[in-house]
Amino acid sequence: MVEQQKRFLEAVYTVQGETGRAHVLDIAGQLGLDIINNIGDRDLYQETTLGLRDAGYLDCLANNYRVTCGLVKLTPYSFRLLES
C-alpha cells in the first residue's frame, strides 16, 4: 500500500458517520481535494478509491458527484490495517 492510499483510508475513517459510511465531499474536504471544480482532483479521488476497492479496503456503496465511489465504507480488513 502506498502512502496516498493510506491517507485516503485515514480520511474515510475520520469522516465516517455513525453508520460507518463516508461521503465523497467529506473525504475530499479532509484531503484538501476539490473534486467539483478540479478534474485532476476528481480523477485522483476516483483512481485511488477504485484501487482501494479492488484491493479489498473499501466497499463502494453509491456513485455521486461524477465519481464511482461517492459513498464508501471501510472493510474489516482496512480497520485492522488502520488500528495496527
PDB file with SEQRES, HELIX, SHEET and CRYST1 records, atoms N, CA, C and O in Angstrom:
SEQRES   1 A   84  MET VAL GLU GLN GLN LYS ARG PHE LEU GLU ALA VAL TYR          
SEQRES   2 A   84  THR VAL GLN GLY GLU THR GLY ARG ALA HIS VAL LEU ASP          
SEQRES   3 A   84  ILE ALA GLY GLN LEU GLY LEU ASP ILE ILE ASN ASN ILE          
SEQRES   4 A   84  GLY ASP ARG ASP LEU TYR GLN GLU THR THR LEU GLY LEU          
SEQRES   5 A   84  ARG ASP ALA GLY TYR LEU ASP CYS LEU ALA ASN ASN TYR          
SEQRES   6 A   84  ARG VAL THR CYS GLY LEU VAL LYS LEU THR PRO TYR SER          
SEQRES   7 A   84  PHE ARG LEU LEU GLU SER                                      
HELIX    1 AA1 GLU A    3  VAL A   15  1                                  13    
HELIX    2 AA2 VAL A   24  LEU A   31  1                                   8    
HELIX    3 AA3 ILE A   39  ASP A   54  1                                  16    
HELIX    4 AA4 PRO A   76  GLU A   83  1                                   8    
SHEET    1 AA1 3 ARG A  21  HIS A  23  0                                        
SHEET    2 AA1 3 VAL A  67  LEU A  74 -1                                        
SHEET    3 AA1 3 LEU A  58  ASN A  64 -1                                        
CRYST1    1.000    1.000    1.000  90.00  90.00  90.00 P 1           1          
ATOM      1  N   MET A   1       0.837  -1.176   0.000  1.00  0.00           N  
ATOM      2  CA  MET A   1       0.000   0.000   0.000  1.00  0.00           C  
ATOM      3  C   MET A   1       0.884   1.242   0.000  1.00  0.00           C  
ATOM      4  O   MET A   1       1.844   1.335   0.765  1.00  0.00           O  
ATOM      5  N   VAL A   2       0.553   2.175  -0.851  1.00  0.00           N  
ATOM      6  CA  VAL A   2       1.317   3.418  -0.927  1.00  0.00           C  
ATOM      7  C   VAL A   2       0.766   4.428   0.074  1.00  0.00           C  
ATOM      8  O   VAL A   2      -0.364   4.301   0.545  1.00  0.00           O  
ATOM      9  N   GLU A   3       1.566   5.414   0.384  1.00  0.00           N  
ATOM     10  CA  GLU A   3       1.194   6.422   1.376  1.00  0.00           C  
ATOM     11  C   GLU A   3      -0.113   7.132   1.012  1.00  0.00           C  
ATOM     12  O   GLU A   3      -0.932   7.417   1.886  1.00  0.00           O  
ATOM     13  N   GLN A   4      -0.301   7.413  -0.262  1.00  0.00           N  
ATOM     14  CA  GLN A   4      -1.516   8.104  -0.715  1.00  0.00           C  
ATOM     15  C   GLN A   4      -2.765   7.287  -0.375  1.00  0.00           C  
ATOM     16  O   GLN A   4      -3.766   7.843   0.075  1.00  0.00           O  
ATOM     17  N   GLN A   5      -2.706   5.987  -0.588  1.00  0.00           N  
ATOM     18  CA  GLN A   5      -3.849   5.141  -0.265  1.00  0.00           C  
ATOM     19  C   GLN A   5      -4.122   5.122   1.236  1.00  0.00           C  
ATOM     20  O   GLN A   5      -5.276   5.136   1.663  1.00  0.00           O  
ATOM     21  N   LYS A   6      -3.073   5.090   2.020  1.00  0.00           N  
ATOM     22  CA  LYS A   6      -3.249   5.097   3.470  1.00  0.00           C  
ATOM     23  C   LYS A   6      -3.882   6.410   3.926  1.00  0.00           C  
ATOM     24  O   LYS A   6      -4.733   6.408   4.816  1.00  0.00           O  
ATOM     25  N   ARG A   7      -3.477   7.530   3.325  1.00  0.00           N  
ATOM     26  CA  ARG A   7      -4.088   8.824   3.647  1.00  0.00           C  
ATOM     27  C   ARG A   7      -5.584   8.819   3.338  1.00  0.00           C  
ATOM     28  O   ARG A   7      -6.385   9.357   4.102  1.00  0.00           O  
ATOM     29  N   PHE A   8      -5.952   8.210   2.219  1.00  0.00           N  
ATOM     30  CA  PHE A   8      -7.366   8.115   1.863  1.00  0.00           C  
ATOM     31  C   PHE A   8      -8.125   7.300   2.907  1.00  0.00           C  
ATOM     32  O   PHE A   8      -9.202   7.702   3.345  1.00  0.00           O  
ATOM     33  N   LEU A   9      -7.572   6.163   3.304  1.00  0.00           N  
ATOM     34  CA  LEU A   9      -8.241   5.338   4.311  1.00  0.00           C  
ATOM     35  C   LEU A   9      -8.381   6.093   5.629  1.00  0.00           C  
ATOM     36  O   LEU A   9      -9.423   6.017   6.281  1.00  0.00           O  
ATOM     37  N   GLU A  10      -7.348   6.812   6.020  1.00  0.00           N  
ATOM     38  CA  GLU A  10      -7.412   7.598   7.255  1.00  0.00           C  
ATOM     39  C   GLU A  10      -8.474   8.691   7.154  1.00  0.00           C  
ATOM     40  O   GLU A  10      -9.168   8.975   8.130  1.00  0.00           O  
ATOM     41  N   ALA A  11      -8.601   9.307   5.969  1.00  0.00           N  
ATOM     42  CA  ALA A  11      -9.626  10.332   5.767  1.00  0.00           C  
ATOM     43  C   ALA A  11     -11.020   9.720   5.879  1.00  0.00           C  
ATOM     44  O   ALA A  11     -11.906  10.307   6.499  1.00  0.00           O  
ATOM     45  N   VAL A  12     -11.218   8.557   5.290  1.00  0.00           N  
ATOM     46  CA  VAL A  12     -12.508   7.874   5.384  1.00  0.00           C  
ATOM     47  C   VAL A  12     -12.811   7.569   6.841  1.00  0.00           C  
ATOM     48  O   VAL A  12     -13.922   7.809   7.313  1.00  0.00           O  
ATOM     49  N   TYR A  13     -11.842   7.049   7.542  1.00  0.00           N  
ATOM     50  CA  TYR A  13     -12.018   6.708   8.956  1.00  0.00           C  
ATOM     51  C   TYR A  13     -12.395   7.946   9.774  1.00  0.00           C  
ATOM     52  O   TYR A  13     -13.237   7.871  10.669  1.00  0.00           O  
ATOM     53  N   THR A  14     -11.773   9.073   9.465  1.00  0.00           N  
ATOM     54  CA  THR A  14     -12.008  10.316  10.200  1.00  0.00           C  
ATOM     55  C   THR A  14     -13.416  10.864   9.968  1.00  0.00           C  
ATOM     56  O   THR A  14     -14.042  11.360  10.904  1.00  0.00           O  
ATOM     57  N   VAL A  15     -13.921  10.784   8.746  1.00  0.00           N  
ATOM     58  CA  VAL A  15     -15.194  11.437   8.417  1.00  0.00           C  
ATOM     59  C   VAL A  15     -16.393  10.496   8.409  1.00  0.00           C  
ATOM     60  O   VAL A  15     -17.520  10.948   8.208  1.00  0.00           O  
ATOM     61  N   GLN A  16     -16.183   9.214   8.619  1.00  0.00           N  
ATOM     62  CA  GLN A  16     -17.319   8.294   8.560  1.00  0.00           C  
ATOM     63  C   GLN A  16     -18.340   8.625   9.651  1.00  0.00           C  
ATOM     64  O   GLN A  16     -17.981   9.021  10.760  1.00  0.00           O  
ATOM     65  N   GLY A  17     -19.590   8.458   9.317  1.00  0.00           N  
ATOM     66  CA  GLY A  17     -20.651   8.746  10.273  1.00  0.00           C  
ATOM     67  C   GLY A  17     -20.927   7.555  11.168  1.00  0.00           C  
ATOM     68  O   GLY A  17     -20.179   6.577  11.180  1.00  0.00           O  
ATOM     69  N   GLU A  18     -22.016   7.655  11.918  1.00  0.00           N  
ATOM     70  CA  GLU A  18     -22.398   6.581  12.833  1.00  0.00           C  
ATOM     71  C   GLU A  18     -22.666   5.272  12.106  1.00  0.00           C  
ATOM     72  O   GLU A  18     -22.509   4.196  12.681  1.00  0.00           O  
ATOM     73  N   THR A  19     -23.068   5.361  10.848  1.00  0.00           N  
ATOM     74  CA  THR A  19     -23.339   4.163  10.056  1.00  0.00           C  
ATOM     75  C   THR A  19     -22.061   3.550   9.483  1.00  0.00           C  
ATOM     76  O   THR A  19     -22.095   2.470   8.894  1.00  0.00           O  
ATOM     77  N   GLY A  20     -20.942   4.240   9.659  1.00  0.00           N  
ATOM     78  CA  GLY A  20     -19.684   3.755   9.109  1.00  0.00           C  
ATOM     79  C   GLY A  20     -19.479   4.131   7.658  1.00  0.00           C  
ATOM     80  O   GLY A  20     -18.559   3.633   7.009  1.00  0.00           O  
ATOM     81  N   ARG A  21     -20.324   4.999   7.146  1.00  0.00           N  
ATOM     82  CA  ARG A  21     -20.228   5.420   5.743  1.00  0.00           C  
ATOM     83  C   ARG A  21     -19.622   6.805   5.648  1.00  0.00           C  
ATOM     84  O   ARG A  21     -19.812   7.649   6.524  1.00  0.00           O  
ATOM     85  N   ALA A  22     -18.887   7.023   4.565  1.00  0.00           N  
ATOM     86  CA  ALA A  22     -18.271   8.331   4.336  1.00  0.00           C  
ATOM     87  C   ALA A  22     -18.665   8.832   2.948  1.00  0.00           C  
ATOM     88  O   ALA A  22     -18.676   8.071   1.981  1.00  0.00           O  
ATOM     89  N   HIS A  23     -18.984  10.107   2.867  1.00  0.00           N  
ATOM     90  CA  HIS A  23     -19.427  10.737   1.631  1.00  0.00           C  
ATOM     91  C   HIS A  23     -18.246  11.393   0.920  1.00  0.00           C  
ATOM     92  O   HIS A  23     -17.323  11.896   1.562  1.00  0.00           O  
ATOM     93  N   VAL A  24     -18.286  11.383  -0.390  1.00  0.00           N  
ATOM     94  CA  VAL A  24     -17.194  11.876  -1.222  1.00  0.00           C  
ATOM     95  C   VAL A  24     -16.762  13.302  -0.862  1.00  0.00           C  
ATOM     96  O   VAL A  24     -15.564  13.576  -0.790  1.00  0.00           O  
ATOM     97  N   LEU A  25     -17.709  14.207  -0.636  1.00  0.00           N  
ATOM     98  CA  LEU A  25     -17.321  15.591  -0.339  1.00  0.00           C  
ATOM     99  C   LEU A  25     -16.634  15.707   1.009  1.00  0.00           C  
ATOM    100  O   LEU A  25     -15.740  16.537   1.178  1.00  0.00           O  
ATOM    101  N   ASP A  26     -17.034  14.894   1.963  1.00  0.00           N  
ATOM    102  CA  ASP A  26     -16.368  14.917   3.267  1.00  0.00           C  
ATOM    103  C   ASP A  26     -14.945  14.373   3.163  1.00  0.00           C  
ATOM    104  O   ASP A  26     -14.016  14.927   3.751  1.00  0.00           O  
ATOM    105  N   ILE A  27     -14.783  13.291   2.414  1.00  0.00           N  
ATOM    106  CA  ILE A  27     -13.456  12.694   2.227  1.00  0.00           C  
ATOM    107  C   ILE A  27     -12.549  13.671   1.475  1.00  0.00           C  
ATOM    108  O   ILE A  27     -11.415  13.923   1.884  1.00  0.00           O  
ATOM    109  N   ALA A  28     -13.063  14.212   0.373  1.00  0.00           N  
ATOM    110  CA  ALA A  28     -12.279  15.155  -0.428  1.00  0.00           C  
ATOM    111  C   ALA A  28     -11.890  16.380   0.402  1.00  0.00           C  
ATOM    112  O   ALA A  28     -10.756  16.854   0.320  1.00  0.00           O  
ATOM    113  N   GLY A  29     -12.824  16.887   1.194  1.00  0.00           N  
ATOM    114  CA  GLY A  29     -12.524  18.039   2.043  1.00  0.00           C  
ATOM    115  C   GLY A  29     -11.432  17.723   3.054  1.00  0.00           C  
ATOM    116  O   GLY A  29     -10.555  18.549   3.308  1.00  0.00           O  
ATOM    117  N   GLN A  30     -11.485  16.536   3.624  1.00  0.00           N  
ATOM    118  CA  GLN A  30     -10.470  16.118   4.601  1.00  0.00           C  
ATOM    119  C   GLN A  30      -9.087  16.060   3.949  1.00  0.00           C  
ATOM    120  O   GLN A  30      -8.073  16.326   4.595  1.00  0.00           O  
ATOM    121  N   LEU A  31      -9.060  15.710   2.669  1.00  0.00           N  
ATOM    122  CA  LEU A  31      -7.790  15.576   1.943  1.00  0.00           C  
ATOM    123  C   LEU A  31      -7.367  16.858   1.226  1.00  0.00           C  
ATOM    124  O   LEU A  31      -6.275  16.923   0.660  1.00  0.00           O  
ATOM    125  N   GLY A  32      -8.226  17.875   1.249  1.00  0.00           N  
ATOM    126  CA  GLY A  32      -7.904  19.121   0.558  1.00  0.00           C  
ATOM    127  C   GLY A  32      -8.092  19.030  -0.947  1.00  0.00           C  
ATOM    128  O   GLY A  32      -7.441  19.761  -1.694  1.00  0.00           O  
ATOM    129  N   LEU A  33      -8.975  18.143  -1.407  1.00  0.00           N  
ATOM    130  CA  LEU A  33      -9.245  17.987  -2.832  1.00  0.00           C  
ATOM    131  C   LEU A  33     -10.516  18.724  -3.217  1.00  0.00           C  
ATOM    132  O   LEU A  33     -11.474  18.768  -2.445  1.00  0.00           O  
ATOM    133  N   ASP A  34     -10.524  19.303  -4.411  1.00  0.00           N  
ATOM    134  CA  ASP A  34     -11.713  19.970  -4.951  1.00  0.00           C  
ATOM    135  C   ASP A  34     -12.227  19.133  -6.112  1.00  0.00           C  
ATOM    136  O   ASP A  34     -11.894  19.393  -7.268  1.00  0.00           O  
ATOM    137  N   ILE A  35     -13.041  18.128  -5.802  1.00  0.00           N  
ATOM    138  CA  ILE A  35     -13.479  17.207  -6.858  1.00  0.00           C  
ATOM    139  C   ILE A  35     -14.568  17.796  -7.747  1.00  0.00           C  
ATOM    140  O   ILE A  35     -14.876  17.227  -8.795  1.00  0.00           O  
ATOM    141  N   ILE A  36     -15.153  18.914  -7.357  1.00  0.00           N  
ATOM    142  CA  ILE A  36     -16.202  19.528  -8.171  1.00  0.00           C  
ATOM    143  C   ILE A  36     -15.600  20.390  -9.269  1.00  0.00           C  
ATOM    144  O   ILE A  36     -16.040  20.320 -10.416  1.00  0.00           O  
ATOM    145  N   ASN A  37     -14.608  21.197  -8.942  1.00  0.00           N  
ATOM    146  CA  ASN A  37     -14.048  22.149  -9.904  1.00  0.00           C  
ATOM    147  C   ASN A  37     -12.727  21.718 -10.523  1.00  0.00           C  
ATOM    148  O   ASN A  37     -12.279  22.329 -11.493  1.00  0.00           O  
ATOM    149  N   ASN A  38     -12.105  20.698  -9.997  1.00  0.00           N  
ATOM    150  CA  ASN A  38     -10.787  20.291 -10.474  1.00  0.00           C  
ATOM    151  C   ASN A  38     -10.842  18.847 -10.976  1.00  0.00           C  
ATOM    152  O   ASN A  38     -10.985  17.909 -10.192  1.00  0.00           O  
ATOM    153  N   ILE A  39     -10.728  18.688 -12.278  1.00  0.00           N  
ATOM    154  CA  ILE A  39     -10.818  17.349 -12.880  1.00  0.00           C  
ATOM    155  C   ILE A  39      -9.675  16.465 -12.395  1.00  0.00           C  
ATOM    156  O   ILE A  39      -9.873  15.269 -12.185  1.00  0.00           O  
ATOM    157  N   GLY A  40      -8.493  17.026 -12.216  1.00  0.00           N  
ATOM    158  CA  GLY A  40      -7.353  16.256 -11.723  1.00  0.00           C  
ATOM    159  C   GLY A  40      -7.615  15.698 -10.332  1.00  0.00           C  
ATOM    160  O   GLY A  40      -7.300  14.541 -10.055  1.00  0.00           O  
ATOM    161  N   ASP A  41      -8.193  16.521  -9.453  1.00  0.00           N  
ATOM    162  CA  ASP A  41      -8.538  16.050  -8.113  1.00  0.00           C  
ATOM    163  C   ASP A  41      -9.600  14.958  -8.177  1.00  0.00           C  
ATOM    164  O   ASP A  41      -9.522  13.963  -7.457  1.00  0.00           O  
ATOM    165  N   ARG A  42     -10.599  15.153  -9.050  1.00  0.00           N  
ATOM    166  CA  ARG A  42     -11.661  14.151  -9.194  1.00  0.00           C  
ATOM    167  C   ARG A  42     -11.088  12.842  -9.714  1.00  0.00           C  
ATOM    168  O   ARG A  42     -11.448  11.771  -9.224  1.00  0.00           O  
ATOM    169  N   ASP A  43     -10.203  12.915 -10.698  1.00  0.00           N  
ATOM    170  CA  ASP A  43      -9.579  11.707 -11.236  1.00  0.00           C  
ATOM    171  C   ASP A  43      -8.723  11.012 -10.177  1.00  0.00           C  
ATOM    172  O   ASP A  43      -8.736   9.786 -10.071  1.00  0.00           O  
ATOM    173  N   LEU A  44      -7.979  11.797  -9.394  1.00  0.00           N  
ATOM    174  CA  LEU A  44      -7.162  11.228  -8.326  1.00  0.00           C  
ATOM    175  C   LEU A  44      -8.042  10.515  -7.300  1.00  0.00           C  
ATOM    176  O   LEU A  44      -7.728   9.404  -6.875  1.00  0.00           O  
ATOM    177  N   TYR A  45      -9.139  11.150  -6.907  1.00  0.00           N  
ATOM    178  CA  TYR A  45     -10.065  10.535  -5.953  1.00  0.00           C  
ATOM    179  C   TYR A  45     -10.594   9.217  -6.503  1.00  0.00           C  
ATOM    180  O   TYR A  45     -10.565   8.189  -5.827  1.00  0.00           O  
ATOM    181  N   GLN A  46     -11.074   9.264  -7.730  1.00  0.00           N  
ATOM    182  CA  GLN A  46     -11.676   8.068  -8.311  1.00  0.00           C  
ATOM    183  C   GLN A  46     -10.648   6.951  -8.499  1.00  0.00           C  
ATOM    184  O   GLN A  46     -10.923   5.795  -8.178  1.00  0.00           O  
ATOM    185  N   GLU A  47      -9.492   7.284  -9.007  1.00  0.00           N  
ATOM    186  CA  GLU A  47      -8.445   6.280  -9.224  1.00  0.00           C  
ATOM    187  C   GLU A  47      -8.024   5.624  -7.905  1.00  0.00           C  
ATOM    188  O   GLU A  47      -7.854   4.407  -7.829  1.00  0.00           O  
ATOM    189  N   THR A  48      -7.861   6.447  -6.882  1.00  0.00           N  
ATOM    190  CA  THR A  48      -7.420   5.920  -5.584  1.00  0.00           C  
ATOM    191  C   THR A  48      -8.503   5.073  -4.934  1.00  0.00           C  
ATOM    192  O   THR A  48      -8.220   3.984  -4.436  1.00  0.00           O  
ATOM    193  N   THR A  49      -9.746   5.562  -4.931  1.00  0.00           N  
ATOM    194  CA  THR A  49     -10.810   4.787  -4.291  1.00  0.00           C  
ATOM    195  C   THR A  49     -11.093   3.486  -5.039  1.00  0.00           C  
ATOM    196  O   THR A  49     -11.384   2.468  -4.411  1.00  0.00           O  
ATOM    197  N   LEU A  50     -11.012   3.503  -6.350  1.00  0.00           N  
ATOM    198  CA  LEU A  50     -11.221   2.265  -7.102  1.00  0.00           C  
ATOM    199  C   LEU A  50     -10.101   1.261  -6.810  1.00  0.00           C  
ATOM    200  O   LEU A  50     -10.350   0.060  -6.700  1.00  0.00           O  
ATOM    201  N   GLY A  51      -8.879   1.757  -6.688  1.00  0.00           N  
ATOM    202  CA  GLY A  51      -7.768   0.882  -6.330  1.00  0.00           C  
ATOM    203  C   GLY A  51      -7.946   0.277  -4.948  1.00  0.00           C  
ATOM    204  O   GLY A  51      -7.662  -0.902  -4.737  1.00  0.00           O  
ATOM    205  N   LEU A  52      -8.421   1.092  -4.001  1.00  0.00           N  
ATOM    206  CA  LEU A  52      -8.675   0.590  -2.646  1.00  0.00           C  
ATOM    207  C   LEU A  52      -9.828  -0.408  -2.639  1.00  0.00           C  
ATOM    208  O   LEU A  52      -9.806  -1.390  -1.896  1.00  0.00           O  
ATOM    209  N   ARG A  53     -10.826  -0.152  -3.465  1.00  0.00           N  
ATOM    210  CA  ARG A  53     -11.942  -1.104  -3.583  1.00  0.00           C  
ATOM    211  C   ARG A  53     -11.454  -2.436  -4.150  1.00  0.00           C  
ATOM    212  O   ARG A  53     -11.771  -3.501  -3.620  1.00  0.00           O  
ATOM    213  N   ASP A  54     -10.690  -2.364  -5.216  1.00  0.00           N  
ATOM    214  CA  ASP A  54     -10.194  -3.583  -5.870  1.00  0.00           C  
ATOM    215  C   ASP A  54      -9.261  -4.378  -4.964  1.00  0.00           C  
ATOM    216  O   ASP A  54      -9.163  -5.599  -5.087  1.00  0.00           O  
ATOM    217  N   ALA A  55      -8.569  -3.680  -4.043  1.00  0.00           N  
ATOM    218  CA  ALA A  55      -7.651  -4.346  -3.110  1.00  0.00           C  
ATOM    219  C   ALA A  55      -8.370  -4.860  -1.860  1.00  0.00           C  
ATOM    220  O   ALA A  55      -7.757  -5.512  -1.015  1.00  0.00           O  
ATOM    221  N   GLY A  56      -9.680  -4.565  -1.741  1.00  0.00           N  
ATOM    222  CA  GLY A  56     -10.451  -5.071  -0.612  1.00  0.00           C  
ATOM    223  C   GLY A  56     -10.472  -4.168   0.609  1.00  0.00           C  
ATOM    224  O   GLY A  56     -10.870  -4.607   1.688  1.00  0.00           O  
ATOM    225  N   TYR A  57     -10.052  -2.915   0.467  1.00  0.00           N  
ATOM    226  CA  TYR A  57     -10.021  -1.987   1.599  1.00  0.00           C  
ATOM    227  C   TYR A  57     -11.311  -1.182   1.755  1.00  0.00           C  
ATOM    228  O   TYR A  57     -11.649  -0.764   2.862  1.00  0.00           O  
ATOM    229  N   LEU A  58     -12.033  -0.961   0.653  1.00  0.00           N  
ATOM    230  CA  LEU A  58     -13.250  -0.151   0.671  1.00  0.00           C  
ATOM    231  C   LEU A  58     -14.391  -0.891  -0.005  1.00  0.00           C  
ATOM    232  O   LEU A  58     -14.187  -1.660  -0.944  1.00  0.00           O  
ATOM    233  N   ASP A  59     -15.591  -0.642   0.489  1.00  0.00           N  
ATOM    234  CA  ASP A  59     -16.804  -1.025  -0.216  1.00  0.00           C  
ATOM    235  C   ASP A  59     -17.385   0.247  -0.806  1.00  0.00           C  
ATOM    236  O   ASP A  59     -17.630   1.214  -0.084  1.00  0.00           O  
ATOM    237  N   CYS A  60     -17.605   0.253  -2.108  1.00  0.00           N  
ATOM    238  CA  CYS A  60     -18.218   1.406  -2.768  1.00  0.00           C  
ATOM    239  C   CYS A  60     -19.724   1.179  -2.802  1.00  0.00           C  
ATOM    240  O   CYS A  60     -20.200   0.218  -3.405  1.00  0.00           O  
ATOM    241  N   LEU A  61     -20.464   2.060  -2.157  1.00  0.00           N  
ATOM    242  CA  LEU A  61     -21.897   1.861  -1.966  1.00  0.00           C  
ATOM    243  C   LEU A  61     -22.763   2.644  -2.944  1.00  0.00           C  
ATOM    244  O   LEU A  61     -23.902   2.254  -3.202  1.00  0.00           O  
ATOM    245  N   ALA A  62     -22.246   3.742  -3.494  1.00  0.00           N  
ATOM    246  CA  ALA A  62     -23.046   4.556  -4.408  1.00  0.00           C  
ATOM    247  C   ALA A  62     -22.153   5.482  -5.221  1.00  0.00           C  
ATOM    248  O   ALA A  62     -21.039   5.816  -4.817  1.00  0.00           O  
ATOM    249  N   ASN A  63     -22.665   5.884  -6.368  1.00  0.00           N  
ATOM    250  CA  ASN A  63     -21.996   6.886  -7.196  1.00  0.00           C  
ATOM    251  C   ASN A  63     -22.534   8.254  -6.806  1.00  0.00           C  
ATOM    252  O   ASN A  63     -23.706   8.399  -6.458  1.00  0.00           O  
ATOM    253  N   ASN A  64     -21.656   9.261  -6.868  1.00  0.00           N  
ATOM    254  CA  ASN A  64     -22.075  10.600  -6.509  1.00  0.00           C  
ATOM    255  C   ASN A  64     -21.042  11.597  -7.017  1.00  0.00           C  
ATOM    256  O   ASN A  64     -19.850  11.291  -7.048  1.00  0.00           O  
ATOM    257  N   TYR A  65     -21.482  12.774  -7.413  1.00  0.00           N  
ATOM    258  CA  TYR A  65     -20.589  13.838  -7.871  1.00  0.00           C  
ATOM    259  C   TYR A  65     -19.612  13.364  -8.937  1.00  0.00           C  
ATOM    260  O   TYR A  65     -18.423  13.682  -8.895  1.00  0.00           O  
ATOM    261  N   ARG A  66     -20.133  12.598  -9.896  1.00  0.00           N  
ATOM    262  CA  ARG A  66     -19.360  12.119 -11.053  1.00  0.00           C  
ATOM    263  C   ARG A  66     -18.217  11.188 -10.695  1.00  0.00           C  
ATOM    264  O   ARG A  66     -17.284  11.045 -11.485  1.00  0.00           O  
ATOM    265  N   VAL A  67     -18.254  10.556  -9.546  1.00  0.00           N  
ATOM    266  CA  VAL A  67     -17.250   9.562  -9.193  1.00  0.00           C  
ATOM    267  C   VAL A  67     -17.951   8.258  -8.840  1.00  0.00           C  
ATOM    268  O   VAL A  67     -19.076   8.254  -8.340  1.00  0.00           O  
ATOM    269  N   THR A  68     -17.272   7.163  -9.108  1.00  0.00           N  
ATOM    270  CA  THR A  68     -17.855   5.849  -8.878  1.00  0.00           C  
ATOM    271  C   THR A  68     -18.038   5.564  -7.397  1.00  0.00           C  
ATOM    272  O   THR A  68     -19.062   5.004  -7.003  1.00  0.00           O  
ATOM    273  N   CYS A  69     -17.094   5.928  -6.586  1.00  0.00           N  
ATOM    274  CA  CYS A  69     -17.168   5.642  -5.150  1.00  0.00           C  
ATOM    275  C   CYS A  69     -17.540   6.906  -4.384  1.00  0.00           C  
ATOM    276  O   CYS A  69     -16.725   7.440  -3.631  1.00  0.00           O  
ATOM    277  N   GLY A  70     -18.763   7.386  -4.571  1.00  0.00           N  
ATOM    278  CA  GLY A  70     -19.207   8.605  -3.914  1.00  0.00           C  
ATOM    279  C   GLY A  70     -19.622   8.398  -2.470  1.00  0.00           C  
ATOM    280  O   GLY A  70     -19.639   9.341  -1.679  1.00  0.00           O  
ATOM    281  N   LEU A  71     -19.955   7.169  -2.129  1.00  0.00           N  
ATOM    282  CA  LEU A  71     -20.288   6.801  -0.758  1.00  0.00           C  
ATOM    283  C   LEU A  71     -19.546   5.502  -0.472  1.00  0.00           C  
ATOM    284  O   LEU A  71     -19.736   4.508  -1.173  1.00  0.00           O  
ATOM    285  N   VAL A  72     -18.719   5.507   0.533  1.00  0.00           N  
ATOM    286  CA  VAL A  72     -17.858   4.340   0.792  1.00  0.00           C  
ATOM    287  C   VAL A  72     -17.956   3.899   2.248  1.00  0.00           C  
ATOM    288  O   VAL A  72     -18.418   4.633   3.121  1.00  0.00           O  
ATOM    289  N   LYS A  73     -17.512   2.694   2.467  1.00  0.00           N  
ATOM    290  CA  LYS A  73     -17.459   2.120   3.806  1.00  0.00           C  
ATOM    291  C   LYS A  73     -16.166   1.318   3.906  1.00  0.00           C  
ATOM    292  O   LYS A  73     -15.804   0.594   2.979  1.00  0.00           O  
ATOM    293  N   LEU A  74     -15.478   1.449   5.026  1.00  0.00           N  
ATOM    294  CA  LEU A  74     -14.255   0.680   5.243  1.00  0.00           C  
ATOM    295  C   LEU A  74     -14.606  -0.794   5.434  1.00  0.00           C  
ATOM    296  O   LEU A  74     -15.638  -1.121   6.022  1.00  0.00           O  
ATOM    297  N   THR A  75     -13.761  -1.665   4.946  1.00  0.00           N  
ATOM    298  CA  THR A  75     -13.939  -3.096   5.174  1.00  0.00           C  
ATOM    299  C   THR A  75     -13.244  -3.481   6.478  1.00  0.00           C  
ATOM    300  O   THR A  75     -12.407  -2.728   6.974  1.00  0.00           O  
ATOM    301  N   PRO A  76     -13.579  -4.634   7.033  1.00  0.00           N  
ATOM    302  CA  PRO A  76     -12.879  -5.081   8.245  1.00  0.00           C  
ATOM    303  C   PRO A  76     -11.365  -5.142   8.050  1.00  0.00           C  
ATOM    304  O   PRO A  76     -10.603  -4.896   8.984  1.00  0.00           O  
ATOM    305  N   TYR A  77     -10.936  -5.471   6.836  1.00  0.00           N  
ATOM    306  CA  TYR A  77      -9.508  -5.542   6.527  1.00  0.00           C  
ATOM    307  C   TYR A  77      -8.840  -4.179   6.733  1.00  0.00           C  
ATOM    308  O   TYR A  77      -7.736  -4.105   7.272  1.00  0.00           O  
ATOM    309  N   SER A  78      -9.504  -3.108   6.307  1.00  0.00           N  
ATOM    310  CA  SER A  78      -8.902  -1.776   6.464  1.00  0.00           C  
ATOM    311  C   SER A  78      -8.896  -1.340   7.922  1.00  0.00           C  
ATOM    312  O   SER A  78      -7.981  -0.631   8.341  1.00  0.00           O  
ATOM    313  N   PHE A  79      -9.892  -1.743   8.706  1.00  0.00           N  
ATOM    314  CA  PHE A  79      -9.865  -1.424  10.140  1.00  0.00           C  
ATOM    315  C   PHE A  79      -8.651  -2.052  10.807  1.00  0.00           C  
ATOM    316  O   PHE A  79      -7.988  -1.415  11.625  1.00  0.00           O  
ATOM    317  N   ARG A  80      -8.361  -3.293  10.458  1.00  0.00           N  
ATOM    318  CA  ARG A  80      -7.188  -3.961  11.041  1.00  0.00           C  
ATOM    319  C   ARG A  80      -5.909  -3.225  10.658  1.00  0.00           C  
ATOM    320  O   ARG A  80      -5.009  -3.071  11.484  1.00  0.00           O  
ATOM    321  N   LEU A  81      -5.825  -2.779   9.431  1.00  0.00           N  
ATOM    322  CA  LEU A  81      -4.648  -2.050   8.961  1.00  0.00           C  
ATOM    323  C   LEU A  81      -4.500  -0.715   9.697  1.00  0.00           C  
ATOM    324  O   LEU A  81      -3.403  -0.368  10.133  1.00  0.00           O  
ATOM    325  N   LEU A  82      -5.591   0.029   9.834  1.00  0.00           N  
ATOM    326  CA  LEU A  82      -5.539   1.344  10.465  1.00  0.00           C  
ATOM    327  C   LEU A  82      -5.275   1.259  11.967  1.00  0.00           C  
ATOM    328  O   LEU A  82      -4.649   2.152  12.539  1.00  0.00           O  
ATOM    329  N   GLU A  83      -5.743   0.202  12.599  1.00  0.00           N  
ATOM    330  CA  GLU A  83      -5.584   0.085  14.034  1.00  0.00           C  
ATOM    331  C   GLU A  83      -4.251  -0.536  14.451  1.00  0.00           C  
ATOM    332  O   GLU A  83      -3.925  -0.595  15.637  1.00  0.00           O  
ATOM    333  N   SER A  84      -3.486  -0.998  13.459  1.00  0.00           N  
ATOM    334  CA  SER A  84      -2.176  -1.607  13.794  1.00  0.00           C  
ATOM    335  C   SER A  84      -1.085  -0.569  13.836  1.00  0.00           C  
ATOM    336  O   SER A  84       0.071  -0.899  14.100  1.00  0.00           O  
TER     337      SER A  84                                                      
END                                                                             
